Amino acid sequence: MRKSFLLLSIIAAISVVAAEAPAAQAAFNQPGEKTEVSRLMNIVINSLYKTPEIFLRELISNGSDALDKIRFQSLTDSAALESNPNLNVTIAVHKDKRIITITDTGIGMTKEDLQKNLGTIAKSGTSEFLETLSGDKADMDLIGKFGVGFYSVFLVADKVRVTSKNNNDDQYIWESTAVDDFTIAKDPAGNTLGRGTQIAIHLKEGQDQYLDDAKIQQLITKYSEFINFPIYLRRTKTKTVEAETPKEADTDDSEEPKVEDAKEESPAAPVTVTYQEEDLMNSNKPIWIRDPKSVTEKEYQEFYSVLTREPESTPMAYSHFKAEGDVEFKAIMYIPSKAPKDLFQRVDHVHSNVKLYVKRVFITDDSAEFLPRWLGFLKVVVDAEDAPLNVSRETVQSNKSIKSIHKHLVKKMFDLLKTLSADEDKYADFIKEYGTSLKLGALEDKAHIKKISRLLRYRSSNSEKYTSLESYVSRMKKGQKHIFYFTGANVEEIQQSPFVESLLARGYEVLYMDDPIDEIVLQHMATFEGKSFQNVGKSSLKLGDEDTDAESEKALEEKFLPLLDWMQATLLNDIEKVRVSKRLTTSPAALVANDFGWTANMERLMEGQAKQNKDAAMHQFMKNQKKILEINPGHPLIIGMLERASKDPKGYENDKHFQEMAKVLYDITLVRSGYTLKEGVKAFAGRVENMLRVNLGVDESAEAVFEAPQAEDRDQEEIDAEIEKRGDILKADDVEPGSMTPDELNRMLKEYTESTNPPLAGPGGKKVEVNVDDIVAEAEQELDNEETKEAVHDEL
């Protein structure tokens, strides 16, 4: 804001200097003053715009303004278009002269207009034109406001000639070699335009990229694709045509005909013809300005392909709407069918998928303020009627207007998703692609967390299909106070987890959460409709229907006390404690995290972070927190282990086999509970092997017998043969640059490739030929590539 205000102040000061002079030229009579103004204007122009390419957008926009003016004038003056009924903009590139011409058939300028509008910086002809209009101004599609857009041409030009013809005056030429001086004269060629304006841009040195037709086409497509009027690019093309056979000369009737031998005439060689052709650059129409009722489904689909530059792509859903408030705009919002592959890989990238237009002129898509980061998957076109742009028209400078656009877009997105969720199958596709985006929204967007929570969907034990939190609550059991959930790598793993078996046996519904971010999201949300979330893998799980008989519970603890003591002593370094479980039904044991400790899913998530996080003290503290081992008092394995421990409650130190068995049970429980083996697979496999040896009566210390044949060292003859085969290549390391001719190098490479690159198998197999000239040409082309230069620059 401050920068834009400063630039506007400078421009205003220059305008005053020019406006107070009797004529525009007189403002620059003094050499010193002229130099200072020139320096000041160079600073202004080069500070306004981020890139020189913006000049084309500005000049085409000015041409569109001029066309709008003559069209509006023709509504009341039937003769306004007689001089030229066509309304268009034509761009031509003259490579030999290093000139670009931009011609419009708009209203044109009189001599006074040229002096007033181009001779005085910041004088906006469009603004004055609007002031003279009567009636509803909203019908006019005019762009200009600051009047400095024309001067962006000096970013790329060292000389500009403007030829213009207005219906009320002769044709005049305005010419300038700098932004501080100009001349105006009547065109000696007469009226060549009919009506309109032609701008001839003499490019500076170093701006030859704009002499490329492809570059011009790219800029038109980027900035002016949806201008109301046709934009043509005049190209020089060639074609081959059949040469005409020359006609024989007429003979004199008085002479006797000569008889000659017939000769077979060979056909004339084809001729290459050069010609000019104008190609339409903006055939795509801005459907967002139309009434949504008049736009067909097919048109929405086709426009999406234009917007994304993906001809075969289709949107999952879309919304076409008009918003009013601090800034009035029309917009189309699309949800792509497939999420971008790098959607969550570049979360800090500021690039936005919102394309901002003002009166169909592209302004920017380089702003992350129009949508929150979690909605980065949307494709949106916003066309504001009167956005408060900065002087260069490249950014919206009003925070109030940005907030208004942001607010409307988010609101319409929620409306669109609510409509989409009515179709269960379509919404399931949305959740598969963008469910994680919604969860990020629940973490980042506190203002909309309640709305987002109603859009979330999860798999559950109730159905194979997705369910909402709202539906889950409606199915809760009598007296159920919590929403039960469990997290894991995938649904199949969760279904087989020992933590869910007790709840399923009791008839409770469990949400299956297989997205790594789920656990963090639910901790952040805390509740839904007054119901708190309960991770069934935590130690604090209370179902409310457990046996509350204190005496029975105490008796059970006393019964299993010998086993609890044996296992506690054996696994002292691995677990916090061992206790009898009330949650297990079919599994022998489970490892339960403390209420503030990491579950298996959270541990996997944190281990997947960057190495520097793994080395942090807090990370190591949380990772090393011990878990609670719960044993199932009704499982046969646990009962068998209890019987063995009860025979000698103090003899666990002498029962090595029991210790191995307890550790194997612990390792199996680790895996079934979703954790990784702490001592690795090798230690676990060793324990299982020892148990097998004991059961089979095999000596635990016996080792496998195997005699491996030893590989022989190469003999000198084989080494010498290899060196000889590659001798030429080895010698090439000592060759001084330029001392070997390309033919010699080609011959050497050919000999080497023939020895190391056999023909392809099958008929027609060929060897790969190597040519130094091709290698050098390819390398030079690669070095000239802009992406390569950028990569090398980044590497340095």
C-alpha positions in Angstrom: 0.0 0.0 0.0 2.7 2.5 1.0 4.7 1.7 -2.2 1.7 2.2 -4.4 0.8 5.5 -2.7 4.4 6.7 -3.1 4.4 5.8 -6.8 1.0 7.5 -7.3 2.4 10.7 -5.6 5.4 10.7 -8.0 3.1 10.2 -11.0 0.9 13.0 -9.8 3.9 15.3 -9.4 5.0 14.6 -13.0 1.5 15.1 -14.3 1.3 18.6 -12.6 4.6 19.5 -14.3 3.3 18.5 -17.7 -0.2 19.9 -17.3 0.8 23.4 -16.2 2.8 24.0 -19.4 1.1 25.7 -22.3 1.9 22.7 -24.4 3.1 19.2 -23.4 6.5 19.7 -25.0 7.0 23.0 -23.2 7.2 21.2 -19.9 10.5 19.8 -21.0 12.2 22.8 -22.5 15.0 23.0 -19.9 17.6 20.2 -20.4 18.2 19.8 -16.7 14.5 19.5 -15.9 14.1 17.1 -18.8 16.8 14.8 -17.6 15.4 14.8 -14.0 11.9 13.9 -15.3 13.4 11.2 -17.5 15.2 9.6 -14.6 12.1 9.9 -12.4 9.9 8.3 -15.0 12.4 5.4 -15.6 12.3 4.7 -11.8 8.4 4.8 -11.8 8.0 2.5 -14.8 10.5 0.0 -13.8 9.1 -0.1 -10.2 5.5 -0.5 -11.2 5.7 -3.8 -13.0 7.2 -7.2 -12.0 7.9 -8.2 -15.6 8.3 -6.4 -18.9 5.9 -8.8 -20.6 3.0 -6.9 -18.9 3.2 -4.3 -21.7 1.2 -6.4 -24.1 -1.6 -6.8 -21.6 -1.8 -3.1 -21.0 -1.8 -2.2 -24.7 -4.4 -4.8 -25.6 -6.5 -3.6 -22.7 -6.3 0.0 -24.0 -7.3 -1.3 -27.4 -10.3 -3.0 -25.9 -11.2 0.2 -24.1 -11.2 2.1 -27.4 -13.4 -0.6 -29.1 -15.8 -0.3 -26.2 -16.0 3.4 -26.6 -16.8 3.3 -30.4 -19.4 0.5 -29.8 -21.1 2.6 -27.1 -21.0 5.7 -29.3 -22.6 3.8 -32.2 -25.7 3.1 -30.1 -26.6 6.8 -30.5 -24.6 7.6 -33.7 -25.4 5.3 -36.6 -22.5 6.7 -38.6 -19.9 6.0 -36.0 -18.9 2.6 -37.5 -19.2 3.6 -41.2 -15.4 4.2 -41.5 -14.8 0.6 -40.4 -17.5 -1.8 -39.2 -15.0 -4.3 -37.9 -14.2 -4.2 -34.2 -10.9 -6.1 -33.4 -7.3 -5.9 -32.3 -4.5 -7.1 -34.7 -0.9 -7.8 -33.7 1.9 -8.2 -36.1 5.6 -9.0 -35.6 8.1 -7.6 -38.1 11.3 -9.5 -37.3 13.5 -7.9 -39.9 12.7 -4.4 -38.5 12.4 -5.5 -34.9 9.0 -3.9 -34.6 5.7 -5.1 -33.1 2.5 -3.3 -34.2 -0.7 -3.4 -32.2 -3.7 -2.1 -34.2 -7.3 -1.6 -32.9 -10.3 -0.4 -34.8 -11.6 1.5 -31.8 -12.6 5.2 -31.4 -9.1 6.5 -32.2 -7.7 9.8 -31.0 -7.7 13.3 -32.3 -4.6 15.5 -32.2 -5.8 17.0 -29.0 -6.4 13.6 -27.5 -2.9 12.4 -28.4 -1.4 15.5 -26.8 -3.6 15.3 -23.7 -3.6 11.5 -23.1 -0.1 10.5 -24.2 1.7 13.7 -23.6 0.7 14.0 -20.0 1.5 11.1 -17.8 -1.3 9.6 -15.7 -4.0 11.3 -17.7 -6.7 8.7 -18.2 -8.9 9.1 -21.2 -11.1 6.2 -20.0 -11.8 7.9 -16.7 -12.8 11.1 -18.4 -15.0 9.1 -20.9 -16.8 7.5 -18.0 -17.4 10.9 -16.4 -19.2 12.0 -19.6 -21.5 9.0 -19.7 -25.1 9.3 -18.6 -27.2 6.4 -17.4 -26.0 3.1 -16.0 -22.2 2.9 -16.1 -22.2 -0.8 -15.2 -23.0 -1.6 -18.8 -19.5 -0.4 -19.9 -16.6 -2.8 -19.9 -13.8 -0.3 -19.5 -10.4 -1.0 -17.8 -8.3 2.1 -17.6 -8.0 4.0 -14.4 -4.5 5.3 -13.7 -3.4 6.1 -17.2 0.1 4.7 -16.8 -0.6 1.5 -18.6 0.5 2.9 -22.0 3.9 3.8 -20.5 4.7 0.2 -19.7 5.7 -0.1 -23.4 9.0 1.7 -22.5 9.9 -1.4 -20.5 10.7 -3.1 -23.9 10.9 -0.2 -26.4 13.4 2.6 -27.1 11.0 4.2 -29.6 7.2 4.2 -29.9 5.1 5.6 -32.7 1.3 5.9 -32.2 -0.8 6.5 -35.4 -4.4 7.3 -34.7 -7.5 8.3 -36.6 -10.7 9.6 -35.0 -13.9 10.2 -36.9 -13.7 13.9 -35.9 -10.2 14.6 -37.1 -7.4 13.7 -39.5 -4.9 10.9 -38.9 -2.0 12.0 -36.7 1.3 10.5 -35.5 2.6 10.7 -31.9 6.2 9.6 -31.6 8.5 9.4 -28.7 12.0 8.0 -28.0 11.6 8.4 -24.2 8.8 9.0 -21.7 9.7 12.7 -21.3 9.6 14.0 -24.9 7.4 13.5 -28.0 6.3 15.0 -31.3 2.9 15.1 -32.9 2.4 15.6 -36.6 -0.3 15.0 -39.2 0.3 11.7 -41.0 1.7 12.5 -44.5 0.3 9.1 -45.7 -3.2 10.3 -45.1 -6.0 8.2 -43.7 -4.7 4.7 -43.8 -6.4 3.3 -40.8 -10.0 4.3 -41.5 -10.5 4.6 -37.8 -8.6 3.4 -34.8 -5.0 3.3 -33.4 -1.8 1.6 -34.4 1.1 1.4 -31.9 4.5 0.6 -33.5 7.0 -0.7 -30.8 10.7 -0.5 -31.7 12.2 -3.0 -29.4 15.3 -2.4 -27.2 18.3 -4.6 -27.5 17.9 -7.7 -25.4 14.1 -7.9 -26.0 14.1 -10.1 -29.0 12.0 -12.8 -27.3 9.0 -10.7 -28.2 9.8 -11.1 -31.9 8.7 -14.8 -31.6 5.1 -15.4 -32.6 4.9 -18.3 -30.1 5.8 -15.9 -27.3 3.2 -13.3 -28.3 0.6 -16.0 -28.5 1.5 -17.3 -25.1 1.1 -13.8 -23.6 -2.2 -13.2 -25.3 -3.5 -16.5 -24.0 -2.3 -15.7 -20.5 -3.5 -12.2 -20.1 -6.1 -11.4 -22.8 -7.8 -14.7 -23.7 -11.2 -13.6 -22.6 -11.3 -10.0 -24.0 -14.7 -9.3 -25.6 -13.3 -8.4 -29.0 -11.4 -10.7 -31.5 -7.6 -10.5 -31.2 -5.7 -11.6 -34.3 -2.0 -12.4 -34.7 -0.8 -11.8 -38.2 1.7 -14.5 -39.1 4.0 -15.0 -42.1 3.4 -18.4 -43.5 4.6 -20.4 -46.5 3.0 -23.1 -48.6 4.1 -25.1 -51.7 1.9 -24.8 -54.8 2.0 -26.3 -58.3 3.8 -24.0 -60.7 1.7 -22.7 -63.6 2.6 -24.1 -67.1 3.6 -21.2 -69.4 1.2 -20.6 -72.3 2.6 -20.9 -75.8 2.7 -17.6 -77.8 0.1 -17.2 -80.6 1.4 -17.9 -84.1 0.9 -15.6 -87.1 -1.7 -17.0 -89.4 0.2 -15.9 -92.4 3.1 -18.1 -91.7 3.1 -21.8 -92.5 3.1 -24.0 -89.4 6.4 -25.7 -88.6 6.4 -29.4 -88.0 8.6 -30.5 -85.1 9.1 -33.7 -83.4 6.9 -34.1 -80.3 8.9 -33.8 -77.1 7.8 -35.0 -73.6 7.6 -31.9 -71.3 8.7 -32.4 -67.7 6.3 -30.9 -65.1 7.3 -27.6 -63.6 8.9 -27.7 -60.1 6.6 -26.7 -57.1 6.9 -23.1 -56.0 7.0 -22.0 -52.3 4.7 -19.0 -51.7 5.0 -16.7 -48.7 1.8 -15.0 -47.5 0.2 -13.3 -44.5 -2.6 -14.8 -42.4 -4.4 -13.6 -39.3 -5.1 -16.3 -36.7 -7.7 -15.7 -34.0 -6.1 -15.9 -30.6 -9.1 -15.7 -28.2 -11.8 -18.1 -29.5 -12.6 -19.1 -25.9 -15.5 -17.2 -24.4 -15.8 -16.0 -20.7 -18.9 -18.1 -19.8 -18.7 -16.7 -16.2 -20.3 -13.4 -17.3 -23.4 -15.2 -18.5 -26.5 -16.1 -16.6 -25.8 -19.6 -15.1 -29.2 -20.7 -16.4 -28.1 -20.1 -20.0 -24.8 -22.1 -19.7 -25.1 -25.8 -20.6 -23.3 -28.7 -18.9 -21.2 -29.2 -22.0 -20.0 -25.6 -21.9 -19.0 -25.9 -18.3 -17.0 -29.0 -19.1 -15.3 -27.4 -22.1 -14.4 -24.3 -20.2 -12.8 -26.4 -17.5 -10.5 -28.0 -20.1 -9.6 -24.4 -21.2 -8.9 -23.3 -17.7 -6.7 -26.3 -16.7 -5.1 -26.7 -20.2 -6.0 -30.4 -19.9 -8.2 -31.3 -22.9 -9.2 -34.7 -21.5 -9.9 -33.6 -17.9 -13.3 -33.2 -16.4 -14.4 -31.6 -13.1 -16.0 -33.5 -10.2 -18.4 -30.6 -9.5 -18.7 -26.9 -10.1 -20.4 -23.7 -8.9 -21.2 -20.6 -10.9 -22.2 -17.6 -8.9 -22.2 -13.8 -8.5 -21.1 -12.1 -5.3 -21.9 -8.6 -4.0 -20.3 -6.6 -1.2 -17.2 -4.6 -0.8 -16.2 -5.8 -4.3 -18.6 -7.2 -6.8 -17.5 -10.2 -8.8 -18.6 -13.2 -10.8 -16.9 -16.6 -10.4 -16.8 -20.2 -11.4 -15.4 -22.7 -8.9 -14.4 -26.2 -10.0 -13.4 -29.3 -8.0 -11.1 -31.4 -10.2 -11.8 -35.1 -10.5 -8.3 -36.1 -9.4 -6.2 -34.4 -6.8 -2.8 -33.1 -8.0 0.0 -35.4 -7.2 2.0 -32.7 -5.3 -1.1 -31.3 -3.4 0.6 -31.9 0.0 4.2 -31.8 -1.1 4.5 -28.1 -1.6 2.3 -26.7 1.2 4.5 -23.6 1.5 4.2 -22.6 -2.2 2.3 -19.4 -2.5 0.9 -20.1 -5.9 -2.9 -20.1 -5.9 -5.4 -21.8 -8.2 -7.5 -18.6 -8.1 -7.2 -16.6 -11.4 -8.2 -13.0 -10.8 -9.6 -11.1 -13.8 -10.8 -7.5 -14.0 -13.3 -7.0 -16.8 -11.9 -10.2 -18.5 -8.3 -9.0 -18.3 -6.1 -11.4 -16.4 -4.5 -9.8 -13.3 -2.8 -12.5 -11.2 -2.9 -16.0 -10.0 0.1 -15.5 -7.6 -1.8 -14.8 -4.4 -2.6 -17.3 -1.6 -5.0 -14.8 0.1 -8.1 -15.5 -1.8 -8.5 -19.1 -0.5 -7.1 -20.8 2.6 -4.3 -23.2 2.0 -6.4 -26.3 2.7 -8.6 -25.4 -0.3 -5.6 -25.3 -2.7 -7.2 -28.1 -4.8 -10.0 -25.8 -6.1 -9.8 -24.2 -9.6 -11.4 -20.8 -9.5 -12.0 -17.9 -11.9 -12.9 -14.6 -10.3 -13.8 -11.6 -12.5 -14.2 -8.5 -10.4 -16.1 -5.5 -11.8 -14.2 -2.9 -9.8 -11.4 -4.4 -7.8 -9.1 -1.8 -6.0 -5.9 -2.7 -7.9 -2.5 -1.1 -7.3 -1.1 1.2 -10.0 0.4 -1.7 -12.0 -2.9 -3.6 -11.8 -1.1 -6.7 -10.7 -2.4 -7.1 -7.1 -5.5 -6.1 -5.1 -4.4 -3.5 -2.6 -7.4 -3.4 -0.4 -7.4 -6.0 2.5 -11.1 -5.4 2.9 -11.7 -6.4 -0.7 -9.5 -9.5 -0.4 -11.3 -10.6 2.7 -14.6 -10.1 0.9 -13.5 -12.3 -2.0 -12.1 -14.9 0.5 -15.3 -15.0 2.5 -17.5 -15.5 -0.6 -15.4 -18.2 -2.1 -15.2 -20.2 1.2 -19.0 -19.9 1.7 -19.7 -21.1 -1.9 -17.3 -24.0 -1.4 -19.2 -25.2 1.6 -22.5 -24.8 -0.3 -21.0 -26.8 -3.2 -19.8 -29.6 -0.9 -23.1 -29.7 0.9 -24.9 -30.2 -2.5 -22.3 -32.8 -3.5 -22.7 -34.8 -0.3 -26.3 -35.4 -1.1 -25.0 -38.0 -3.7 -23.3 -40.6 -1.6 -21.3 -42.2 -4.4 -20.0 -38.9 -5.8 -19.1 -37.7 -2.3 -17.2 -40.9 -1.6 -15.1 -40.1 -4.6 -14.5 -36.6 -3.2 -13.4 -38.0 0.2 -11.0 -40.4 -1.5 -9.3 -37.5 -3.3 -9.7 -34.6 -0.9 -10.6 -36.1 2.5 -7.1 -35.1 3.8 -7.6 -31.5 2.7 -10.8 -31.3 4.8 -8.8 -32.6 7.8 -6.1 -30.0 7.2 -8.9 -27.5 7.2 -10.1 -28.7 10.6 -6.5 -28.1 11.9 -5.9 -24.7 10.3 -9.3 -23.1 10.0 -10.8 -22.6 13.5 -13.6 -20.4 12.2 -15.1 -23.2 10.1 -14.2 -26.2 12.1 -17.8 -27.1 12.9 -18.8 -26.9 9.2 -15.8 -29.0 8.2 -16.5 -31.6 10.9 -19.9 -32.3 9.3 -18.3 -32.8 5.9 -15.8 -35.4 7.2 -16.4 -39.1 6.3 -14.9 -42.3 7.8 -15.1 -46.0 7.4 -16.6 -47.8 10.4 -17.6 -51.2 11.7 -21.2 -50.4 10.9 -20.8 -50.5 7.1 -18.4 -50.8 4.2 -19.4 -47.3 3.0 -18.3 -44.0 4.5 -20.2 -42.6 7.4 -20.4 -39.1 8.8 -19.9 -38.1 12.4 -23.5 -37.0 12.5 -24.7 -40.5 11.4 -22.5 -42.2 13.9 -24.0 -40.1 16.8 -27.5 -41.0 15.6 -26.6 -44.7 16.0 -24.9 -44.5 19.5 -25.9 -47.0 22.1 -27.9 -46.3 25.3 -25.7 -44.4 27.8 -22.7 -44.2 25.3 -20.8 -41.0 26.0 -17.9 -41.3 23.6 -17.3 -41.6 19.9 -15.1 -44.7 19.6 -12.3 -44.8 17.0 -9.0 -46.5 16.3 -6.2 -45.6 14.0 -4.0 -47.8 11.8 -2.2 -48.1 8.5 -5.3 -49.5 6.7 -8.8 -50.7 7.5 -7.9 -54.4 7.3 -5.2 -53.9 10.0 -7.6 -52.0 12.2 -10.3 -54.7 11.9 -7.8 -57.3 13.1 -6.5 -55.2 16.0 -7.1 -56.6 19.5 -8.3 -53.1 20.7 -11.6 -53.2 18.7 -12.6 -56.8 19.4 -14.2 -56.1 22.8 -16.3 -53.2 21.5 -17.4 -55.1 18.5 -18.4 -58.0 20.7 -20.5 -55.6 22.8 -22.2 -54.1 19.7 -20.5 -50.7 19.8 -19.6 -49.0 16.5 -16.0 -48.1 16.0 -14.7 -45.6 13.4 -11.8 -46.9 11.4 -9.3 -44.1 10.7 -6.5 -45.0 8.3 -5.3 -41.5 7.4 -2.1 -40.6 9.4 -3.5 -37.2 10.2 -6.8 -38.5 11.7 -5.6 -38.9 15.3 -4.2 -35.3 15.3 -7.4 -33.9 13.9 -9.7 -35.6 16.5 -7.4 -34.5 19.3 -7.8 -31.0 17.9 -11.6 -31.2 17.5 -12.1 -32.8 20.9 -15.9 -33.1 20.6 -18.7 -33.4 18.2 -22.2 -32.4 19.2 -21.2 -32.8 22.8 -19.7 -36.2 22.4 -16.0 -36.6 23.1 -13.7 -38.8 20.9 -12.2 -41.9 22.6 -9.2 -43.7 21.1 -9.8 -47.4 22.0 -6.0 -47.9 22.1 -5.6 -45.6 25.1 -5.4 -46.9 28.7 -8.4 -44.7 29.9 -11.0 -46.6 27.8 -14.2 -47.0 29.8 -17.2 -48.6 28.2 -19.5 -48.2 31.2 -20.8 -51.8 31.2 -17.8 -53.5 32.8 -18.2 -55.6 35.9 -18.1 -53.2 38.8 -17.9 -55.8 41.6 -14.8 -54.7 43.5 -14.5 -58.1 45.2 -14.6 -60.1 42.0 -12.1 -57.7 40.4 -9.7 -58.0 43.4 -10.0 -61.8 43.4 -9.1 -61.9 39.7 -6.0 -59.7 40.3 -4.9 -62.0 43.2 -5.4 -65.1 41.0 -3.1 -63.8 38.3 -0.6 -62.1 40.6 2.1 -64.8 40.1 1.9 -64.4 36.3 1.8 -60.6 36.6 5.0 -60.6 38.8 6.8 -63.1 36.4 6.0 -61.0 33.3 6.7 -57.7 35.0 10.2 -59.0 36.1 10.9 -60.4 32.6 9.8 -57.3 30.7 11.0 -54.8 33.2 12.9 -52.8 30.6 10.2 -52.8 28.0 6.9 -52.0 29.7 5.5 -49.8 32.5 3.4 -52.5 34.0 1.3 -55.6 33.4 -2.4 -55.8 34.3 -5.5 -57.9 33.7 -7.5 -56.6 30.7 -11.2 -55.8 30.5 -11.1 -55.0 26.8 -9.8 -58.2 25.3 -12.0 -61.1 24.1 -10.0 -63.3 21.6 -6.4 -61.9 21.7 -4.0 -63.1 24.5 -2.6 -59.6 25.1 -2.4 -56.0 23.9 -0.1 -53.1 24.4 -1.9 -49.9 25.6 -0.6 -46.4 25.4 -0.9 -43.9 28.3 -3.5 -41.2 27.9 -0.7 -38.7 26.9 1.6 -41.1 25.2 1.9 -42.0 21.5 -0.3 -44.7 20.0 1.2 -46.9 17.4 -0.3 -44.7 14.6 1.1 -41.5 16.2 4.5 -43.2 16.6 4.6 -44.1 12.9 3.6 -40.6 12.0 6.3 -38.9 14.1 9.0 -41.4 12.9 8.1 -40.3 9.4 9.1 -36.7 10.1 12.5 -35.2 9.2 15.6 -36.5 10.9 16.1 -33.3 12.9 12.8 -33.9 14.6 13.9 -37.5 15.5 17.0 -36.1 17.3 15.0 -33.7 19.4 14.8 -34.3 23.1 11.0 -34.3 23.2 10.8 -36.7 20.3 13.1 -39.2 22.1 11.2 -38.7 25.4 7.8 -39.5 23.8 9.2 -42.4 21.8 10.8 -44.1 24.8 7.7 -43.9 27.0 6.8 -47.4 28.2 3.4 -48.9 27.4 1.0 -51.0 29.6 0.7 -54.7 28.8 -2.8 -56.0 29.2 -3.4 -59.8 29.3 -6.6 -61.6 28.6 -7.6 -63.6 31.7 -9.8 -65.9 29.5 -7.3 -66.8 26.9 -5.9 -70.4 27.1 -2.3 -69.3 26.5 -2.5 -66.8 29.4 -4.1 -69.5 31.7 -1.3 -71.9 30.7 1.3 -69.4 31.6 -0.5 -68.7 34.9 -0.3 -72.4 35.8 3.4 -72.5 35.1 4.1 -69.3 37.2 1.9 -70.5 40.1 4.0 -73.7 40.6 7.0 -71.6 41.7 6.0 -67.9 42.2 9.6 -66.9 42.9 11.4 -69.1 40.4 11.1 -67.0 37.2 14.9 -66.3 37.2 15.6 -70.0 36.7 13.0 -70.6 34.0 14.8 -69.3 30.9 12.2 -71.0 28.7 9.4 -69.0 30.3 11.4 -65.8 29.8 11.8 -66.5 26.1 8.1 -67.3 25.9 7.2 -64.0 27.6 9.4 -62.0 25.3 8.0 -63.7 22.2 4.5 -62.9 23.5 5.5 -59.3 24.0 7.0 -59.1 20.5 3.8 -60.6 18.9 1.7 -58.2 20.9 3.8 -55.3 19.7 3.2 -56.2 16.1 -0.6 -56.9 16.6 -1.0 -53.6 18.5 0.6 -51.7 15.5 4.0 -51.0 16.9 7.4 -51.9 15.4 9.7 -54.4 17.0 12.1 -52.6 19.3 15.0 -55.0 19.0 14.5 -55.8 15.3 13.3 -58.8 13.3 16.6 -60.7 13.9 16.1 -60.8 17.7 12.5 -61.8 17.4 13.3 -64.6 14.8 16.0 -65.9 17.2 13.6 -66.3 20.1 11.0 -68.1 17.9 13.8 -70.4 16.6 14.9 -71.2 20.2 11.4 -72.1 21.2 11.1 -74.4 18.2 14.4 -76.1 19.2 13.2 -76.7 22.7 9.9 -78.1 21.5 11.7 -80.4 19.1 14.5 -81.4 21.5 17.2 -79.8 19.3 20.4 -78.5 21.0 20.0 -74.7 21.3 23.8 -74.2 20.7 24.0 -76.4 17.5 24.9 -74.4 14.4 24.1 -75.1 10.7 26.8 -76.8 8.7 27.7 -75.3 5.3 30.9 -75.1 3.3 30.8 -72.2 0.8 33.0 -72.5 -2.3 35.5 -69.5 -2.4 35.5 -67.2 -5.4 38.9 -67.1 -7.1 40.9 -63.9 -7.8 41.4 -62.8 -11.4 44.7 -64.0 -13.0 47.0 -61.5 -14.7 46.0 -62.8 -18.2 42.4 -61.8 -17.6 43.4 -58.4 -16.3 45.7 -57.7 -19.2 42.9 -58.7 -21.7 40.5 -56.3 -20.0 43.0 -53.4 -20.1 43.8 -54.0 -23.7 40.1 -54.0 -24.7 39.6 -50.6 -23.1 43.0 -49.2 -23.9 41.8 -46.5 -26.2 39.3 -45.2 -23.6 42.0 -45.2 -20.9 44.3 -43.3 -23.2 41.7 -40.7 -23.9 42.0 -39.5 -20.3 45.5 -38.2 -21.2 44.5 -36.5 -24.4 44.8 -32.8 -24.4 41.6 -30.9 -25.4 41.7 -30.1 -29.1 44.5 -32.5 -29.9 42.2 -35.1 -31.3 40.0 -34.5 -34.3 36.3 -35.4 -34.3 37.0 -38.2 -36.8 39.6 -39.7 -34.5 37.4 -39.4 -31.5 34.5 -40.9 -33.4 36.6 -43.8 -34.5 37.8 -44.4 -31.0 34.2 -44.3 -29.6 32.9 -46.6 -32.3 35.6 -49.2 -31.5 34.7 -49.0 -27.8 30.9 -49.2 -28.4 31.3 -52.2 -30.7 33.2 -54.0 -28.0 30.7 -53.1 -25.2 27.4 -52.7 -27.0 26.4 -55.9 -28.9 23.6 -55.8 -31.5 20.1 -56.1 -30.2 18.6 -59.6 -30.1 16.2 -60.6 -32.9 16.0 -59.7 -36.6 17.0 -56.1 -37.4 19.0 -55.6 -34.3 21.3 -52.6 -34.5 24.2 -51.1 -32.5 23.9 -47.7 -31.0 26.1 -45.3 -33.0 27.9 -42.5 -31.2 28.7 -39.3 -32.9 30.7 -36.5 -31.3 29.0 -33.7 -33.2 25.6 -34.9 -32.1 26.8 -35.1 -28.5 28.2 -31.6 -28.5 25.1 -30.2 -30.2 22.9 -31.9 -27.7 25.0 -30.6 -24.8 24.9 -27.0 -26.1 21.2 -27.2 -26.5 20.8 -28.5 -23.0 23.0 -25.7 -21.6 20.9 -23.1 -23.4 17.7 -24.5 -21.8 16.3 -22.1 -19.3 15.4 -24.9 -16.9 19.0 -26.2 -17.0 20.3 -22.7 -16.4 18.0 -22.3 -13.4 19.0 -25.7 -12.0 22.7 -24.9 -12.4 22.1 -21.5 -10.7 20.3 -23.2 -7.8 23.0 -25.8 -7.4 25.7 -23.1 -7.3 
